[in-house]
Amino acid sequence: MPERILIIDDEPDMLVLLSMIIKGKTTYEVVSTSNPYEALEWIKKDGFDLVITDLKMPGLDGMEILKTIRERDEDVPVIIITAYGTVESAIEAMSMDAFDFITKPFRKEQILFTIDKAIKWLKTIRENKMLKQQLSKDK
């Protein structure tokens, strides 16, 4: 089963662009929305292996989405993308355990590399947890 990626951005063109890049170069399943409240509902009921969210959106921003994800699952990587990147917002995102902070415009290769790195990191985390559980059962 392919990994599932959720993309949240209030700009429909950015959703289309990211979806095209990911679907064109990977086997990942992509779900996208321009409504951050809808995204939160999906996050609460569906499992995603990676979330890519815009930082600045009307009503609910990327930091709030990151906070909600961290309350539910500490392992799911969250990549924050923004056209309004500041050192302060990058530090805040990373202190809240964002996987990466990418400023727009970004290169296609940059986003694909970061996605690949995040998915590999998640697989490693999940494998380590599984092995620890097996070891504790064997004791």
N, C-alpha and C positions, 0 to 999 in steps of 0.2 A: 504494500500500500504506500503510495507516494506521500511525502511529507506535505502538510497543509500550511499554507502561508496566508495570513490575513493582512490586507493592505487597507489603511484608513487614511484618506486625504480628502479635504473639502474641494479640491480642484479635480473635476472629472477628467481633464486632459492628463493629469499626473497619474490617476488611477489606470487609465488606458495605457499610458507609456510604460509604467512599471509592470503591469500585467503582460503586455506584449514582450517586454525584455525577458521576464522570468519564464513565461510559457514558451518563448522561442528558443531559449538556450538551456532549459532544465526540464526535468520530469515532475517538478513540484506542482501540486494542486494549488491554484490561486483563487481566493475569495476576496472581493473588494467591496468597499462601501464609502460613500462620501458623508455618511451620517455616523458620527462617533457614538451616539446613543444606541443605534442599531448594532454597532460593533461590540459594545459592552454586553448587550444581550447575547450575541453570538459567542463571545468569550465565556460567558457564564454557563452556557449550555453545550457548546461544542469545544473540542480540543483542537488547538492549533500548535504547530511546531515552531512557528516564528510569527511575530507580529511586526509589521512595518507601519509606523504612524507618523503623520505630520505633527509638528510641534504646535503650530498655531492654527486653531480651527474655531469657528464660532460655537459658543456654548460649552464645549468640553475640549480641553487641549490635550496634547500628547503626554504631558506629565501626569495628568489625572488618569489617563488610560494606563500608563506605565504603573502607577500606584495600584490600580485595581488588579492588574495582572499579577503584580508581586504579592498581593494579598491572597490570591488564589493559587499561584504556582510560581515558586521562586526560580524555576529552571528555564522557563520559556524565554528565549532570547527576544528582546525588543530592540529594533533599530529605529531611531528617531531621525527623521529627515526634516529639513527646514530651509526656508529662504532667509530666515531671520536669525541666523546663528550668531550667538555671542559666546564669549568665553564663559560667562556666568551661566548661561543656559546649558552649555555643554557640561560644565562641572556639576551642575544640579542633576542633569540626566544621568551622568555616570555615577554620581553618588547614590542614585536610586537604582543602581544596577542595570542601567540600559546597556545593551551589548555594544552598541556603537552609535555615534552621532554624526550624521552626514549632512553637509550643506548643499543646497541646490544652487546652481546646476551641478549635477554630478555626472561622471562618465559611466557609461553602461558597464564597462569592465569593473569599475569600482563597486557598484551595487551588487553585481554578480559575485565578485570575490567575497564581499562582506556576507552575503546570504550563504554562500557555500561554507565559509568559516563558521558562521552561527549554527548551521545545521550540523556540521561535524562536531562542534563543541557540545551541542545538545545530545547527540548520540553518545558521546563520551561520558557525559554526566549521567545519562540514563543507564548506560552499561555499568558504570561504577556503582550506582545505587543497587542495581540488580545483583552484582557480584557481592556486595556487602551483605545484602539480604541472604544470599545463598550461604555465605560464610557464617553468618549468625545462626542459621538453621542447622548447619553442620556441627556446631559446638555442642 
